[in-house]
Amino acid sequence: MDTVVLTEQLPKLLFAEDGGGLVQQELSFMVLLFIAAMVAIVVRRIRLPYTVALVLVGLVLSFFPNFLGFTVSSDLILAILVPPLIFEATLHIPWRKLKRDLLPVLLLAVGGTLVGTFLVGGLVVQFLGISWAAALAFGALISATDPVAVIAFFRTLGVNKRLTILVEGESLFNDGVAIVIFNLALAAGTLSGSFGLGEALQEFFIVAFGGLAVGLVMGYVVSYIILKNVDDHLIETATTVALAFGSFVVAESFGQFIGVDELHFSGILAVVAAGLMVGNIGLENTSPTTKLTLDNFWEFLSFVVNSLVFLLIGLEIELAQLQPNIIPILVAVMAIILSRGLIIYVFSWIYGRFQPRNRIPLNFQHVMYWGGLRGAISLALALSIENAVFGSDVALELRVMTFGVVLFTLLVQGMTIEKLISRLKLADKPPQRVELQRRQATLFAKWAGKHELDRLRENGILFKDIWDSMGQVYDEEILDKKEDLRTHLQDFPELEQEMYLQAREDALNAERSAIGEAARRGLISNEVHDELIIELNNRVAALELIKKNRGLDVENKEVHHG
């Protein structure tokens, strides 16, 4: 894909050639948003994933070609819709948990995408007889699991936290590899292009690490300069929006800033790095009001953009083209199923041999295999293939194959993965833990009611006799709820250990925040700050080791009983 320059592309995306383009685009946006809201209301009453329902509605709307009056372009998806979704997702990925599984994530993201590209490409060449360049281009664009689709599905299912990190982490990082190979395959398809291994590796490292560097630098600036020093939730929220889009633009257009037009970095990896920086560092420097505003804003924006993405996927897929190309589509579907299975199970086995204490459980591997969904990223790359590169017939065949694979993964895999997760008991919570949460919530509610009574009494709003009678009732209820909670923990002592570990982690995080606040106020020197943080990190590491060993024991019990 060529470097995306929004100064040139953005007007084309927002305005049509005629004078009424802005009004038409605004009307189309409002219609899509209204449809998304109606779909969200309907899926509450039926057991159908929201994203699947959006795709189905988009497929129905595709039978009315002039319904919205605009066409879906690769730039619209990659430059406008994908950055906010990826940024919002990375805001909620804790670095300490990602760091634990960073090696398998990178192994699958880099090695898995490379292997998948050549496996899919080889099968396509063998059965369809197209050129190696075209086959590798298809293998690259279809091998990377789509973060938009994966994150949307896993958010709604509420799966195990570590499994979520593994799947989302892979899908967020593997796009840089896929896009580099895709661009090299396009270059090999031209008369002047060549496909050299050395050149390919060099470009991969430049594009991938350059994108990560851009995102880290811009995320650092926003986290330590804006979010730390500006106490205004509106300005801080606007800054994060600028960062989400700006990191993508700066990375993709980096060469133009330094006078080297051919140089560009991975915009998607830049957004990933910027989001991780803000989510793990920037949010610690903000006020509670800003955190709440950021959470609410990005949750809303994610819902809007996510709805548009899946509606547009359904709109862009032309069902009339699928039937004449059913053989290539079946070959493509079988190729991605076989390659995905080989990648997940073999790479997980290799990782488990070197890291046996942090191995990936087999039931996790099953979900990672079947949860390798394709969506907006694959569609955008397929739409960017020009007819002049491989010829109009091959370009059309690659696009239709992509449509078929995306449709298969979203509808077939997307509609069955919930049953798989349920059967593997990865989203089920033990009844005793649910009961613990219920008793804790009831106790917290009673405490909150008592504190509110005390506040009303202190402010002179509540008379003493009323406060005495109501307070006595609350005190008795609080004692009863405490006794219920204590009895439950005695019946299930493992829950008491979990509560202790979680409380200890919360306390250590509070100590870390207090040390940072003391340094910001000038109460302690940088040397004292660093010394205390190192000591605190050692205690956190010891706690993480206890939690990890306990988690492994639980996983081993589940595997044994399973």
HELIX and SHEET records of a PDB file:
HELIX    1   1 LEU A    6  LEU A   14  1                                   9    
HELIX    2   2 GLY A   21  VAL A   43  1                                  23    
HELIX    3   3 TYR A   50  LEU A   61  1                                  12    
HELIX    4   4 SER A   74  ASP A   75  1                                   2    
HELIX    5   5 LEU A   76  LEU A   81  3                                   6    
HELIX    6   6 VAL A   82  LEU A   91  1                                  10    
HELIX    7   7 TRP A   95  ARG A  100  1                                   6    
HELIX    8   8 LEU A  102  LEU A  106  1                                   5    
HELIX    9   9 LEU A  107  GLY A  112  3                                   6    
HELIX   10  10 THR A  113  LEU A  128  1                                  16    
HELIX   11  11 TRP A  132  SER A  143  1                                  12    
HELIX   12  12 PRO A  147  LEU A  157  1                                  11    
HELIX   13  13 LYS A  161  GLY A  189  1                                  29    
HELIX   14  14 LEU A  197  VAL A  221  1                                  25    
HELIX   15  15 VAL A  222  ILE A  226  3                                   5    
HELIX   16  16 LEU A  227  ASN A  229  1                                   3    
HELIX   17  17 HIS A  233  GLU A  252  1                                  20    
HELIX   18  18 PHE A  254  ILE A  258  1                                   5    
HELIX   19  19 GLY A  267  ASN A  280  1                                  14    
HELIX   20  20 GLY A  282  ASN A  285  5                                   4    
HELIX   21  21 PRO A  288  GLU A  316  1                                  29    
HELIX   22  22 LEU A  319  LEU A  322  1                                   4    
HELIX   23  23 GLN A  323  ASN A  325  5                                   3    
HELIX   24  24 ILE A  326  PHE A  354  1                                  29    
HELIX   25  25 PRO A  356  ASN A  358  5                                   3    
HELIX   26  26 LEU A  362  TRP A  370  1                                   9    
HELIX   27  27 ALA A  376  LEU A  383  1                                   8    
HELIX   28  28 ASN A  387  PHE A  390  1                                   4    
HELIX   29  29 SER A  392  PHE A  408  1                                  17    
HELIX   30  30 THR A  409  GLN A  413  3                                   5    
HELIX   31  31 GLY A  414  ARG A  423  1                                  10    
HELIX   32  32 PRO A  431  GLU A  458  1                                  28    
HELIX   33  33 LYS A  464  ASP A  491  1                                  28    
HELIX   34  34 PRO A  493  ARG A  520  1                                  28    
HELIX   35  35 ASN A  526  HIS A  561  1                                  36    
END                                                                             
